[in-house]
Amino acid sequence: MGVCRATSKRSNNMLRILGLCVSFFIACAASAHDRPFVHADKIAATLGAEIKKQEIVGLAVIVIDQGEVAWSNAYGYSDREQKAPVDLDKSQFRWASVSKPLTAVAAMQLAEKGLLDLDADVRTYVPEFPDKGVKITARQLLCHRGGIVHNDRLESAVQYTTPHPFADVIVALDKFKESPLVHPPGRQFDYSTQGYMLLSAVVERAGTQRFADQLQERIAKPLGMKSLRPDFPWEDIPGRVVGYRRTEKGVERRQDRDVTEAYWKWGGGGFSSTPADLAAFCVGLLQTKLVSKQTQRQMWSPVTPTEPDKPKLKYGLGFYVVQSPSGSRWVGHDGMQTKARTGFLLEPESNRGVVILTNCEWVDPMPIAMTLLEMMK
């Protein structure tokens, strides 16, 4: 009996010690979470000055530190005339060309599984794309070396009987597939949204599932991105922001009749989400939740220079890669369409990043993102 009482007493002591340890770690975690972000005041002051200087109507900024969202704020209006404020969890912004990294991740996921050969002719997967007399590969499309046109395109003269034919990524190729190549594939960098449209079709066929559904299953759902969707104009998308442009008359609301449809660009620029969900995508990238570290190194390694006068700005597989003023590596992408300017910039080595979305067409998010990242050194 004495042995049993002694054993019981020791067990109770161990349980009390364990309970104290658990309470201590919970308290430390809560303290770390609640601790004010050290750069918050400087960031807020910088953004306040930019908003005033550039007459920004609506702006969302999310800062990532140590691989997690550390600071965020929404400024101004998603609809100025209706006094509807920008909301990080509800305002639906166009991603524009920020859709390209999304597409690149989907392609590389298939490559990891052996379902997509990055060096095979794309016509192996999409025979509907005309034979240009030369081999074009998914790898070349990923780094804009496929020779595909960008915006200046020759559209098909096909007459369609369905109301929204380009909601099909294969049919959307009719927007440019008859256009001649701008140069032989592999020769040089030539930025191409249409090249990423073709890559979207390759991903759909290689993954044997609708392109948008693959993004949902392998990217959006694992990261909790509930608002990610194609920007179909015929759908009533909750929280869709109003765009603004600057003219000689001042800042004007972009009328619906003047908004360029972008959904048909698919993986080249056809998606939208809330600011919080774009940040979730960036956090997922930094935490290596979407592809392996080896694959991510490929995507974030410079493949090709972009412009002769910008030797530090290069492009990997779906991402710009740039050397920061302090010498660190930054990766990211920006986008520009009617109603939106969007961008994100990540510093993988420090697990930091900045996400910026605005409904003002004249505001370039990347200089702001660069300033904020340097501020966090």
C-alpha positions as CSV (number, residue, x, y, z in Angstrom):
1,M,0.0,0.0,0.0
2,G,2.9,2.4,0.8
3,V,4.4,1.8,-2.6
4,C,1.0,2.5,-4.2
5,R,0.6,5.8,-2.3
6,A,4.2,6.8,-3.2
7,T,3.6,6.0,-6.9
8,S,0.3,7.9,-6.9
9,K,2.0,10.9,-5.3
10,R,4.8,10.9,-7.9
11,S,2.2,10.6,-10.7
12,N,0.2,13.6,-9.4
13,N,3.4,15.7,-9.1
14,M,4.3,14.8,-12.7
15,L,0.8,15.8,-13.9
16,R,1.1,19.1,-12.1
17,I,4.5,19.8,-13.6
18,L,3.2,18.8,-17.1
19,G,0.2,21.1,-16.6
20,L,2.5,24.0,-15.6
21,C,4.7,23.4,-18.7
22,V,1.7,23.3,-21.0
23,S,0.3,26.5,-19.5
24,F,3.7,28.2,-19.9
25,F,4.0,27.3,-23.6
26,I,0.4,28.4,-24.2
27,A,1.1,31.7,-22.5
28,C,4.3,32.2,-24.5
29,A,2.5,31.5,-27.8
30,A,-0.4,33.9,-26.9
31,S,2.2,36.5,-25.9
32,A,4.1,36.2,-29.2
33,H,0.8,36.4,-31.1
34,D,-0.5,39.4,-29.3
35,R,2.9,41.3,-29.3
36,P,2.6,44.4,-31.5
37,F,4.4,44.2,-34.8
38,V,7.6,46.1,-34.3
39,H,7.5,47.8,-37.8
40,A,3.7,48.7,-37.6
41,D,4.1,52.4,-37.0
42,K,6.7,52.9,-39.8
43,I,4.6,50.9,-42.3
44,A,1.4,52.8,-41.4
45,A,3.2,56.1,-41.8
46,T,4.6,55.1,-45.2
47,L,1.3,53.9,-46.5
48,G,-0.5,57.0,-45.2
49,A,1.9,59.2,-47.2
50,E,1.5,57.1,-50.3
51,I,-2.3,57.2,-50.1
52,K,-2.2,61.0,-49.9
53,K,0.4,61.4,-52.6
54,Q,-1.2,59.1,-55.1
55,E,-4.8,59.8,-54.2
56,I,-5.5,56.1,-53.7
57,V,-9.2,55.3,-53.4
58,G,-9.0,51.7,-52.1
59,L,-6.0,49.8,-50.8
60,A,-5.3,46.5,-49.0
61,V,-1.9,45.7,-47.5
62,I,-0.8,42.5,-45.7
63,V,2.6,42.0,-44.3
64,I,4.1,38.6,-43.6
65,D,6.9,38.0,-41.1
66,Q,8.3,34.6,-39.9
67,G,6.0,32.9,-42.4
68,E,2.8,34.3,-40.9
69,V,0.6,37.3,-41.4
70,A,2.1,39.8,-38.9
71,W,0.2,43.0,-39.9
72,S,-2.6,44.1,-42.2
73,N,-4.8,47.0,-42.9
74,A,-7.5,48.1,-45.4
75,Y,-7.8,51.7,-46.5
76,G,-10.4,53.7,-48.3
77,Y,-13.3,52.4,-50.4
78,S,-14.0,49.4,-52.6
79,D,-16.9,51.5,-53.9
80,R,-16.3,55.2,-53.2
81,E,-19.7,56.4,-54.4
82,Q,-21.5,53.9,-52.1
83,K,-19.1,54.5,-49.2
84,A,-18.3,50.7,-49.1
85,P,-15.0,50.3,-47.4
86,V,-12.2,47.9,-48.4
87,D,-12.5,44.7,-46.4
88,L,-9.6,42.3,-46.2
89,D,-11.9,39.3,-45.9
90,K,-14.8,40.4,-48.2
91,S,-13.5,42.8,-51.0
92,Q,-13.0,40.8,-54.2
93,F,-10.1,42.1,-56.2
94,R,-8.8,41.0,-59.6
95,W,-5.5,39.2,-59.4
96,A,-4.6,40.1,-63.0
97,S,-1.1,38.7,-63.8
98,V,-0.7,37.5,-60.3
99,S,-2.7,34.5,-61.7
100,K,0.5,33.4,-63.4
101,P,2.3,32.1,-60.2
102,L,-0.9,30.2,-59.4
103,T,-0.8,28.5,-62.8
104,A,2.9,27.8,-62.4
105,V,2.3,26.1,-59.1
106,A,-0.4,23.9,-60.6
107,A,1.8,22.9,-63.5
108,M,4.8,22.1,-61.2
109,Q,2.5,20.0,-59.0
110,L,1.6,17.8,-62.0
111,A,5.3,17.6,-63.0
112,E,6.2,16.4,-59.5
113,K,3.6,13.6,-59.9
114,G,4.9,12.6,-63.3
115,L,1.7,13.7,-65.0
116,L,3.2,16.6,-67.0
117,D,6.5,16.4,-68.9
118,L,7.7,20.0,-68.9
119,D,9.9,19.3,-71.9
120,A,7.4,17.6,-74.1
121,D,5.7,19.4,-77.0
122,V,2.5,21.1,-75.7
123,R,0.6,19.7,-78.6
124,T,1.0,16.3,-76.9
125,Y,-1.5,17.5,-74.4
126,V,-3.4,20.1,-76.5
127,P,-3.5,19.0,-80.2
128,E,-6.1,21.8,-80.8
129,F,-3.2,24.3,-80.7
130,P,-2.0,24.7,-84.3
131,D,1.4,23.2,-85.3
132,K,3.8,26.2,-85.6
133,G,6.5,24.0,-87.2
134,V,8.6,24.0,-84.0
135,K,8.4,22.4,-80.6
136,I,7.0,24.5,-77.8
137,T,7.2,23.2,-74.2
138,A,5.5,23.9,-70.9
139,R,8.9,24.8,-69.4
140,Q,9.3,27.5,-72.1
141,L,5.8,28.8,-71.4
142,L,6.6,29.0,-67.7
143,C,9.5,31.3,-68.2
144,H,8.0,33.3,-71.2
145,R,10.4,31.9,-73.7
146,G,7.7,30.1,-75.8
147,G,7.5,32.8,-78.6
148,I,3.8,33.2,-78.0
149,V,2.2,36.6,-78.7
150,H,1.2,38.9,-75.9
151,N,-2.1,40.8,-76.4
152,D,-1.4,41.8,-80.0
153,R,-3.2,38.7,-81.4
154,L,-5.0,37.3,-84.4
155,E,-8.4,36.0,-83.1
156,S,-10.3,33.1,-84.7
157,A,-13.3,33.9,-86.8
158,V,-15.3,31.0,-85.3
159,Q,-19.0,31.8,-84.5
160,Y,-20.1,30.4,-81.2
161,T,-23.6,29.2,-80.2
162,T,-23.0,29.0,-76.4
163,P,-23.3,32.2,-74.3
164,H,-19.8,32.1,-72.7
165,P,-17.6,30.0,-74.9
166,F,-14.3,31.3,-73.4
167,A,-15.3,29.8,-70.0
168,D,-13.6,26.7,-71.5
169,V,-9.8,27.0,-71.4
170,I,-9.5,25.1,-74.7
171,V,-11.9,27.3,-76.6
172,A,-10.3,30.4,-75.1
173,L,-7.2,29.5,-77.2
174,D,-9.2,30.7,-80.2
175,K,-8.4,34.2,-78.9
176,F,-4.8,33.9,-80.2
177,K,-3.9,30.5,-81.5
178,E,-3.8,31.6,-85.2
179,S,-1.3,34.3,-84.4
180,P,2.3,33.6,-85.7
181,L,5.1,33.2,-83.1
182,V,7.0,36.3,-82.3
183,H,10.3,34.4,-82.2
184,P,11.6,30.8,-82.2
185,P,10.8,29.1,-78.9
186,G,13.6,29.2,-76.4
187,R,15.5,32.1,-78.0
188,Q,14.6,34.9,-75.6
189,F,12.2,36.3,-72.9
190,D,9.0,37.8,-74.3
191,Y,6.3,38.2,-71.6
192,S,3.1,36.5,-72.7
193,T,-0.2,36.3,-71.0
194,Q,-1.4,34.2,-74.0
195,G,1.5,31.8,-73.3
196,Y,0.0,31.2,-69.8
197,M,-3.4,30.7,-71.4
198,L,-1.9,27.8,-73.4
199,L,-0.2,26.6,-70.2
200,S,-3.7,26.6,-68.5
201,A,-4.9,24.3,-71.2
202,V,-1.9,22.0,-70.9
203,V,-2.6,21.8,-67.1
204,E,-6.2,20.9,-67.7
205,R,-5.4,18.1,-70.1
206,A,-2.4,16.7,-68.1
207,G,-4.4,16.8,-64.9
208,T,-7.5,15.3,-66.6
209,Q,-9.7,17.8,-64.7
210,R,-11.1,21.2,-65.3
211,F,-8.3,23.8,-64.8
212,A,-10.2,25.9,-62.2
213,D,-11.2,22.7,-60.3
214,Q,-7.5,21.7,-60.1
215,L,-6.7,25.1,-58.6
216,Q,-9.4,24.5,-56.0
217,E,-8.5,21.0,-55.1
218,R,-4.7,21.4,-54.9
219,I,-4.2,25.0,-53.9
220,A,-7.3,26.8,-52.6
221,K,-8.8,24.2,-50.4
222,P,-5.5,23.1,-48.7
223,L,-4.8,26.8,-47.9
224,G,-8.3,27.8,-46.9
225,M,-8.8,30.2,-49.8
226,K,-12.5,30.2,-50.0
227,S,-12.9,33.3,-52.3
228,L,-10.5,32.3,-55.2
229,R,-12.5,32.0,-58.4
230,P,-12.4,33.0,-62.1
231,D,-13.6,36.6,-62.6
232,F,-16.7,35.7,-64.6
233,P,-18.5,39.0,-65.4
234,W,-21.9,37.4,-65.8
235,E,-21.8,36.1,-62.2
236,D,-22.8,38.2,-59.2
237,I,-19.6,37.9,-57.2
238,P,-20.0,39.2,-53.6
239,G,-17.7,42.1,-52.7
240,R,-16.5,42.7,-56.2
241,V,-14.6,46.0,-56.1
242,V,-15.2,49.0,-58.3
243,G,-12.3,50.3,-60.3
244,Y,-10.9,53.8,-60.7
245,R,-8.8,55.6,-63.3
246,R,-7.1,58.9,-63.3
247,T,-7.9,61.3,-66.2
248,E,-7.5,65.0,-66.9
249,K,-10.7,65.5,-64.9
250,G,-9.2,63.7,-61.9
251,V,-10.0,60.3,-60.3
252,E,-13.0,58.8,-62.0
253,R,-15.1,55.7,-61.4
254,R,-14.5,53.0,-64.1
255,Q,-17.9,52.4,-65.7
256,D,-19.0,48.8,-66.3
257,R,-19.1,49.4,-70.0
258,D,-15.4,50.4,-69.9
259,V,-14.2,47.3,-68.0
260,T,-12.2,44.9,-70.1
261,E,-13.2,41.3,-69.5
262,A,-10.3,39.2,-68.3
263,Y,-11.7,35.9,-67.3
264,W,-10.8,34.4,-70.7
265,K,-7.1,34.9,-69.9
266,W,-7.5,32.1,-67.3
267,G,-4.1,31.3,-65.9
268,G,-2.6,34.4,-67.5
269,G,-4.8,36.8,-65.6
270,G,-8.4,35.6,-65.1
271,F,-8.7,35.1,-61.3
272,S,-9.8,37.1,-58.3
273,S,-10.0,36.8,-54.5
274,T,-10.1,38.7,-51.3
275,P,-6.8,40.2,-50.0
276,A,-6.7,37.7,-47.2
277,D,-6.8,34.8,-49.6
278,L,-4.0,36.2,-51.8
279,A,-2.0,36.5,-48.5
280,A,-2.9,32.8,-47.7
281,F,-1.4,31.8,-51.1
282,C,1.8,33.7,-50.3
283,V,2.0,32.2,-46.8
284,G,1.5,28.7,-48.4
285,L,4.4,29.4,-50.7
286,L,6.8,30.5,-47.9
287,Q,5.8,27.5,-45.8
288,T,6.4,25.1,-48.7
289,K,2.9,23.8,-48.5
290,L,2.2,23.5,-52.3
291,V,5.3,22.0,-53.9
292,S,8.5,20.4,-52.6
293,K,11.5,22.5,-51.6
294,Q,13.4,21.2,-54.6
295,T,10.6,22.3,-57.0
296,Q,10.4,25.6,-55.3
297,R,14.1,26.2,-55.8
298,Q,13.6,25.6,-59.5
299,M,10.7,28.0,-59.7
300,W,12.6,30.7,-57.8
301,S,15.9,30.4,-59.6
302,P,16.5,32.9,-62.4
303,V,16.0,31.3,-65.8
304,T,16.1,34.3,-68.1
305,P,16.8,38.1,-67.9
306,T,13.8,40.2,-68.6
307,E,15.0,43.5,-70.1
308,P,18.6,44.5,-71.0
309,D,18.3,47.7,-68.9
310,K,17.2,45.8,-65.8
311,P,20.0,43.2,-65.2
312,K,18.9,42.5,-61.7
313,L,15.3,41.7,-62.7
314,K,15.0,38.1,-63.9
315,Y,12.2,35.5,-64.4
316,G,12.1,32.0,-63.0
317,L,9.2,29.5,-63.6
318,G,6.2,31.7,-62.9
319,F,7.9,34.2,-60.7
320,Y,10.0,37.3,-61.1
321,V,13.3,37.0,-59.3
322,V,15.1,40.2,-58.3
323,Q,18.1,41.2,-56.1
324,S,17.1,43.7,-53.4
325,P,19.0,46.9,-52.7
326,S,20.5,45.1,-49.7
327,G,21.5,42.1,-51.7
328,S,18.8,39.6,-50.7
329,R,16.7,37.6,-53.1
330,W,13.1,38.7,-53.7
331,V,10.5,36.7,-55.6
332,G,7.0,37.7,-56.6
333,H,4.7,39.0,-59.3
334,D,2.5,42.0,-60.1
335,G,-0.6,42.4,-62.3
336,M,-2.4,45.2,-64.0
337,Q,-5.9,45.3,-65.5
338,T,-8.8,47.7,-65.7
339,K,-10.1,48.0,-62.1
340,A,-7.0,46.6,-60.4
341,R,-3.3,46.7,-59.7
342,T,-2.0,43.8,-57.7
343,G,1.3,42.5,-56.4
344,F,3.2,40.4,-53.9
345,L,6.8,40.3,-53.0
346,L,8.5,37.6,-50.9
347,E,11.9,37.3,-49.3
348,P,12.2,33.5,-48.9
349,E,15.4,33.5,-46.8
350,S,13.7,35.6,-44.0
351,N,10.2,34.3,-44.5
352,R,8.9,37.8,-45.1
353,G,6.5,39.2,-47.7
354,V,4.2,42.0,-48.7
355,V,0.8,41.7,-50.4
356,I,-0.8,44.8,-52.0
357,L,-4.1,45.1,-53.9
358,T,-5.7,48.4,-55.1
359,N,-8.6,49.3,-57.3
360,C,-6.7,52.3,-58.7
361,E,-5.2,51.6,-62.1
362,W,-2.4,54.2,-61.8
363,V,-0.9,52.8,-58.6
364,D,2.1,50.5,-59.0
365,P,2.2,48.2,-56.0
366,M,5.7,46.9,-56.4
367,P,7.7,50.0,-55.3
368,I,5.6,50.2,-52.2
369,A,6.1,46.5,-51.5
370,M,9.9,46.9,-52.0
371,T,10.0,49.9,-49.6
372,L,8.1,47.9,-46.9
373,L,10.3,44.9,-47.2
374,E,13.5,47.0,-46.9
375,M,11.9,48.7,-43.9
376,M,11.7,45.3,-42.1
377,K,15.4,44.6,-42.3
